[in-house]
């Protein structure tokens, strides 16, 4: 049977620089960002900051720092005239953070600069980070158009006491507003434990009068890579022109489905959540929203 190919004009895919670590085992960081962003019709340009045999929840993982090679890569990309629509920065480490503090102004023409300020969780810094790293991250976040911290990282960015336990809604609103004011950027505060056992997400654009808060029942267990998945969905959606609040809702639903499939399968959560089966529905959401929206408002 013969097939007829109809030539229809296609818009070029928006290009997104993704820079974070890459783990050989465990669906976290670049390991989830790359497939999600590409599936959502965004062209990734990847710049790994480090290569790990497995992410750090696995004892004995190896770590190879790639930060020394980053400036040459960025200079080559400039020579190629890539002109990305966005930049998405995740886990960096001290050396890579300093590279991006120097180079990020070279990409100021990008409409989206998402900084996921990975520094800590559960009321403490991650192993290997210190006060100097927090200071550097605050400086980097000043160059972002949107930041996506968790509640611990929010307190670190604001130089506030690290929170323990559930967060009251009034506190969540105040922290979200303070972050937007301090960094002159849109904010999405993710994975917030709420008093009733729910998980909350708070968002605020630079044009909003007050934050929006979304919530879902918290599922049992600890799951690695869900923050990376959330930020990847946001970054892809923003460079495609989608609005922040529906993007946050879609990301939460996508992750909720992935965790439920992981629970049903009974797999080791250190290897990551089973997100792939939810990608077709997420693709359809993007297509539907892209046809009706007026572009992102950050």
HELIX and SHEET records of a PDB file:
HELIX    1   1 UNK A   30  UNK A   39  1                                  10    
HELIX    2   2 UNK A   67  UNK A   69  5                                   3    
HELIX    3   3 UNK A   70  UNK A   80  1                                  11    
HELIX    4   4 UNK A   94  UNK A  103  1                                  10    
HELIX    5   5 UNK A  104  UNK A  107  5                                   4    
HELIX    6   6 UNK A  131  UNK A  141  1                                  11    
HELIX    7   7 UNK A  151  UNK A  158  1                                   8    
HELIX    8   8 UNK A  169  UNK A  183  1                                  15    
HELIX    9   9 UNK A  226  UNK A  239  1                                  14    
HELIX   10  10 UNK A  244  UNK A  265  1                                  22    
HELIX   11  11 UNK A  269  UNK A  271  5                                   3    
HELIX   12  12 UNK A  276  UNK A  278  5                                   3    
HELIX   13  13 UNK A  279  UNK A  292  1                                  14    
SHEET    1   A 8 UNK A  43  UNK A  46  0                                        
SHEET    2   A 8 UNK A  15  UNK A  19  1                                        
SHEET    3   A 8 UNK A  86  UNK A  89  1                                        
SHEET    4   A 8 UNK A 112  UNK A 115  1                                        
SHEET    5   A 8 UNK A 146  UNK A 147  1                                        
SHEET    6   A 8 UNK A 186  UNK A 193  1                                        
SHEET    7   A 8 UNK A 198  UNK A 204 -1                                        
SHEET    8   A 8 UNK A 212  UNK A 217 -1                                        
SHEET    1   B 3 UNK A  22  UNK A  23  0                                        
SHEET    2   B 3 UNK A  50  UNK A  52  1                                        
SHEET    3   B 3 UNK A  63  UNK A  65 -1                                        
SHEET    1   C 2 UNK A 120  UNK A 121  0                                        
SHEET    2   C 2 UNK A 124  UNK A 125 -1                                        
END                                                                             
